């Protein structure tokens, strides 16, 4: 898993593409991340 740590040492949100891939089909809720550059490809795959 890829994790990008917050400067204070903790991670905020879904920062790993594997977490996006694990969301259930049809998920329509929100996603919080501080690593959009890392999860954008996984989000794009889900949109197809």
C-alpha angles and dihedrals in degrees: 000000000000114000128181110200124220112242089255090057103262132098122241120209133332103333099157124080089217089064090054091049089052094058113111119261111270094025107164102171129108129282124210118201142153092199105062090151089062099045100036094090091053090049091050092051090053092051094059 
